[in-house]
Amino acid sequence: MNAKVTPSSTSTSKPAGKPAGDGLRFYGVWLLGIAALIGLPMVFSSGGSLTTFSLIGIAIVFALSYNILLGQTGLLSFGHAVHYGLGGFAACHMMNAVVAHKWPIPLPFIPLFGGLGGLVFAIIIGWVMTKRAGTVFAMISLGIGELVASSSLILRSVFGGESGITTDRTALPKIFGWSFGPQLQVYYLIAFWLVLSAIAMYALTRTPLGRISNAVRDNPERVQFIGYDPHVVRYLAFCFAGFFAGVAGGLAAINFEIANSAYLGAIQSGLVLFSTFIGGTAYFFGPILGAILVTYLQLGLTSVTSVWQLYFGIIFIGIVMFSPGGIAGLLMMHRPLVRAGTLRTVIPSYLVAIVPTLALACGVILTIETVARFSGGETINLFGVGFKPQSPVTWIVAAILLVGGGFVARLAWGRIAEAWDRAATVARDRGYLA
């Protein structure tokens, strides 16, 4: 059958949907991120800031590795910290071996051995684990994670018992005169591996393996029908995730100069799950946003409240209920409105909803802290205002903020929904929203 020839089919212009500037914008984003990593210590040069940035960089690598399983392949793991922890132990043992045998291996190569530690364990256990997906895989990962974590307290020759394995990063051979004693040099080492790992993991998503992993996530039966084995695909994805998690563990071992059982525990697996899901699994930059937020909240909340895990749980439940796509999903929802020029009609409704939403949040915080500190009587400092947990005034204020803020916020968010529908309708009519 002869196809009908139209002027558009004979044109030599670029295909629709791929503007000429897309490639420049793509590389511009990566270059902007690299420039930000280089420039951050010049703006925030304190030791606390450098430590925070180092922890965030490690968390980003770890979260991106977890998203290979959850976001790309649809494997929910409750034991991903095993690869992270084994990577940390492998890095510590390697650093000690380099010092003992005087091998000419500088510190920047150590995270690679951490990655190999995570990869070897993934190769050994992955074939059996990835035979099934869904709940079966999740339960097996949880069991293996707890098994390895408990074994770390028994196998002292490998894991060092409760005290763990210590090392000295400055004892390794210097490279370009850097001893990696100052935190600034450690930060740049972590930033280098962050960029290298992020580029590698993004490239993996663009390969045929990355594409078929998405297909296995969505419809494994159809993948098997077209000739691919979903088990093999899941196994390969599991191995890649284990390698990059080991790299993150190696970076953590370099940063702290110690590896212990805390690297392997369920809390570490829970934090990376929170980071990835809160950030958004559908977009590559989602786990990056989640890792930044969770790490910052963890460092900030642990110093001001003893129930910081409860706040993490509330945030996680809120994301699951109201934004399953995570923070990245919320941001990308606005992209068609920005292109259609209708976002400005929604912004006033957002501004109106800010005040009652903040009041509701303050009510939740005040209620939690009042209950948590009631027996101790410790004063609650909420945005500079002191509240005594045993005072009736505190309970009344908390109830007003919680109930009143929730009621008004619900009305305000209803207004946002109406404005959103109008803006989305216009965007759809202009062809920017399917």
Solvent accessible surface area in square Angstrom, and as a share of the most:
residue,aa,sasa,rsa
1,M,240,1.07
2,N,148,0.76
3,A,89,0.69
4,K,177,0.75
5,V,109,0.63
6,T,51,0.29
7,P,120,0.75
8,S,91,0.58
9,S,75,0.48
10,T,91,0.53
11,S,61,0.40
12,T,141,0.82
13,S,85,0.55
14,K,128,0.54
15,P,94,0.59
16,A,107,0.83
17,G,72,0.69
18,K,135,0.57
19,P,77,0.48
20,A,75,0.58
21,G,24,0.23
22,D,53,0.27
23,G,36,0.34
24,L,141,0.70
25,R,142,0.52
26,F,77,0.32
27,Y,141,0.54
28,G,33,0.32
29,V,103,0.59
30,W,57,0.20
31,L,118,0.59
32,L,129,0.64
33,G,35,0.34
34,I,54,0.27
35,A,57,0.44
36,A,52,0.40
37,L,36,0.18
38,I,87,0.44
39,G,22,0.21
40,L,53,0.27
41,P,9,0.05
42,M,147,0.66
43,V,110,0.63
44,F,101,0.42
45,S,82,0.53
46,S,64,0.42
47,G,49,0.47
48,G,52,0.50
49,S,28,0.18
50,L,13,0.06
51,T,52,0.30
52,T,30,0.17
53,F,41,0.17
54,S,0,0.00
55,L,33,0.16
56,I,21,0.11
57,G,4,0.04
58,I,7,0.04
59,A,25,0.19
60,I,13,0.06
61,V,0,0.00
62,F,8,0.03
63,A,0,0.00
64,L,4,0.02
65,S,0,0.00
66,Y,0,0.00
67,N,4,0.02
68,I,8,0.04
69,L,1,0.00
70,L,31,0.15
71,G,5,0.04
72,Q,29,0.13
73,T,3,0.02
74,G,33,0.32
75,L,0,0.00
76,L,64,0.32
77,S,4,0.02
78,F,62,0.26
79,G,8,0.07
80,H,2,0.01
81,A,0,0.00
82,V,2,0.01
83,H,5,0.02
84,Y,13,0.05
85,G,0,0.00
86,L,28,0.14
87,G,0,0.00
88,G,0,0.00
89,F,5,0.02
90,A,29,0.23
91,A,0,0.00
92,C,0,0.00
93,H,70,0.31
94,M,33,0.15
95,M,0,0.00
96,N,53,0.27
97,A,26,0.20
98,V,1,0.01
99,V,62,0.36
100,A,76,0.59
101,H,113,0.51
102,K,180,0.76
103,W,98,0.34
104,P,121,0.76
105,I,37,0.19
106,P,20,0.13
107,L,1,0.01
108,P,23,0.15
109,F,106,0.44
110,I,0,0.00
111,P,0,0.00
112,L,71,0.35
113,F,56,0.23
114,G,0,0.00
115,G,0,0.00
116,L,76,0.38
117,G,18,0.17
118,G,0,0.00
119,L,45,0.22
120,V,81,0.47
121,F,38,0.16
122,A,0,0.00
123,I,83,0.42
124,I,121,0.61
125,I,31,0.16
126,G,0,0.00
127,W,110,0.39
128,V,99,0.57
129,M,6,0.03
130,T,0,0.00
131,K,106,0.45
132,R,145,0.53
133,A,41,0.32
134,G,42,0.40
135,T,102,0.59
136,V,57,0.33
137,F,0,0.00
138,A,4,0.03
139,M,98,0.44
140,I,60,0.31
141,S,4,0.02
142,L,67,0.33
143,G,41,0.39
144,I,36,0.18
145,G,5,0.05
146,E,80,0.36
147,L,115,0.57
148,V,17,0.10
149,A,16,0.13
150,S,58,0.38
151,S,29,0.18
152,S,1,0.01
153,L,76,0.38
154,I,129,0.66
155,L,92,0.46
156,R,151,0.55
157,S,104,0.67
158,V,71,0.41
159,F,15,0.06
160,G,16,0.15
161,G,1,0.01
162,E,138,0.62
163,S,84,0.54
164,G,10,0.09
165,I,26,0.13
166,T,88,0.51
167,T,19,0.11
168,D,68,0.35
169,R,21,0.08
170,T,58,0.34
171,A,51,0.39
172,L,8,0.04
173,P,54,0.34
174,K,135,0.57
175,I,44,0.22
176,F,188,0.78
177,G,61,0.59
178,W,99,0.35
179,S,33,0.21
180,F,9,0.04
181,G,30,0.28
182,P,70,0.44
183,Q,45,0.20
184,L,74,0.37
185,Q,34,0.15
186,V,0,0.00
187,Y,6,0.02
188,Y,52,0.20
189,L,8,0.04
190,I,2,0.01
191,A,9,0.07
192,F,113,0.47
193,W,23,0.08
194,L,14,0.07
195,V,30,0.17
196,L,85,0.42
197,S,3,0.02
198,A,8,0.06
199,I,81,0.41
200,A,43,0.34
201,M,3,0.01
202,Y,50,0.19
203,A,51,0.40
204,L,24,0.12
205,T,17,0.10
206,R,133,0.48
207,T,49,0.29
208,P,115,0.72
209,L,38,0.19
210,G,5,0.05
211,R,121,0.44
212,I,24,0.12
213,S,3,0.02
214,N,29,0.15
215,A,35,0.27
216,V,6,0.03
217,R,96,0.35
218,D,99,0.51
219,N,66,0.34
220,P,42,0.26
221,E,124,0.55
222,R,168,0.61
223,V,3,0.02
224,Q,118,0.53
225,F,178,0.74
226,I,100,0.51
227,G,66,0.64
228,Y,117,0.44
229,D,70,0.36
230,P,11,0.07
231,H,23,0.10
232,V,57,0.33
233,V,8,0.05
234,R,21,0.07
235,Y,33,0.13
236,L,72,0.36
237,A,4,0.03
238,F,4,0.02
239,C,13,0.08
240,F,80,0.33
241,A,0,0.00
242,G,0,0.00
243,F,40,0.17
244,F,16,0.07
245,A,0,0.00
246,G,0,0.00
247,V,1,0.00
248,A,0,0.00
249,G,0,0.00
250,G,0,0.00
251,L,0,0.00
252,A,0,0.00
253,A,0,0.00
254,I,0,0.00
255,N,15,0.08
256,F,98,0.41
257,E,51,0.23
258,I,49,0.25
259,A,0,0.00
260,N,35,0.18
261,S,30,0.19
262,A,70,0.54
263,Y,20,0.08
264,L,2,0.01
265,G,19,0.18
266,A,55,0.42
267,I,123,0.63
268,Q,44,0.19
269,S,5,0.03
270,G,23,0.22
271,L,22,0.11
272,V,5,0.03
273,L,22,0.11
274,F,46,0.19
275,S,7,0.04
276,T,0,0.00
277,F,49,0.21
278,I,4,0.02
279,G,0,0.00
280,G,0,0.00
281,T,34,0.20
282,A,77,0.60
283,Y,77,0.29
284,F,39,0.16
285,F,72,0.30
286,G,0,0.00
287,P,0,0.00
288,I,43,0.22
289,L,54,0.27
290,G,0,0.00
291,A,0,0.00
292,I,71,0.36
293,L,59,0.30
294,V,5,0.03
295,T,13,0.07
296,Y,140,0.53
297,L,41,0.20
298,Q,51,0.23
299,L,73,0.36
300,G,36,0.35
301,L,34,0.17
302,T,64,0.37
303,S,92,0.59
304,V,95,0.55
305,T,13,0.08
306,S,100,0.64
307,V,40,0.23
308,W,39,0.14
309,Q,99,0.44
310,L,87,0.43
311,Y,24,0.09
312,F,6,0.03
313,G,23,0.23
314,I,69,0.35
315,I,58,0.29
316,F,48,0.20
317,I,100,0.51
318,G,26,0.25
319,I,22,0.11
320,V,64,0.37
321,M,125,0.56
322,F,161,0.67
323,S,11,0.07
324,P,95,0.60
325,G,31,0.30
326,G,0,0.00
327,I,45,0.23
328,A,0,0.00
329,G,12,0.11
330,L,74,0.37
331,L,99,0.49
332,M,46,0.21
333,M,97,0.43
334,H,39,0.17
335,R,120,0.44
336,P,24,0.15
337,L,1,0.01
338,V,89,0.51
339,R,138,0.50
340,A,7,0.05
341,G,28,0.27
342,T,9,0.05
343,L,42,0.21
344,R,165,0.60
345,T,76,0.44
346,V,0,0.00
347,I,75,0.38
348,P,67,0.42
349,S,6,0.04
350,Y,59,0.23
351,L,109,0.54
352,V,74,0.42
353,A,2,0.02
354,I,83,0.42
355,V,111,0.64
356,P,13,0.08
357,T,46,0.27
358,L,106,0.53
359,A,25,0.19
360,L,58,0.29
361,A,44,0.34
362,C,25,0.15
363,G,0,0.00
364,V,43,0.25
365,I,55,0.28
366,L,0,0.00
367,T,42,0.25
368,I,22,0.11
369,E,8,0.04
370,T,0,0.00
371,V,94,0.54
372,A,44,0.34
373,R,41,0.15
374,F,93,0.39
375,S,106,0.69
376,G,69,0.66
377,G,34,0.33
378,E,110,0.49
379,T,71,0.41
380,I,4,0.02
381,N,113,0.58
382,L,18,0.09
383,F,162,0.67
384,G,69,0.66
385,V,83,0.48
386,G,52,0.50
387,F,31,0.13
388,K,138,0.59
389,P,1,0.01
390,Q,110,0.49
391,S,31,0.20
392,P,98,0.61
393,V,95,0.55
394,T,2,0.01
395,W,106,0.37
396,I,101,0.51
397,V,41,0.23
398,A,4,0.03
399,A,50,0.39
400,I,110,0.56
401,L,45,0.23
402,L,62,0.31
403,V,107,0.61
404,G,32,0.30
405,G,6,0.06
406,G,22,0.21
407,F,133,0.55
408,V,75,0.43
409,A,5,0.04
410,R,196,0.71
411,L,110,0.55
412,A,9,0.07
413,W,120,0.42
414,G,34,0.33
415,R,120,0.44
416,I,10,0.05
417,A,52,0.41
418,E,104,0.47
419,A,3,0.02
420,W,50,0.17
421,D,88,0.46
422,R,150,0.55
423,A,3,0.02
424,A,7,0.06
425,T,65,0.38
426,V,56,0.32
427,A,0,0.00
428,R,116,0.42
429,D,115,0.59
430,R,137,0.50
431,G,66,0.63
432,Y,102,0.39
433,L,52,0.26
434,A,133,1.03
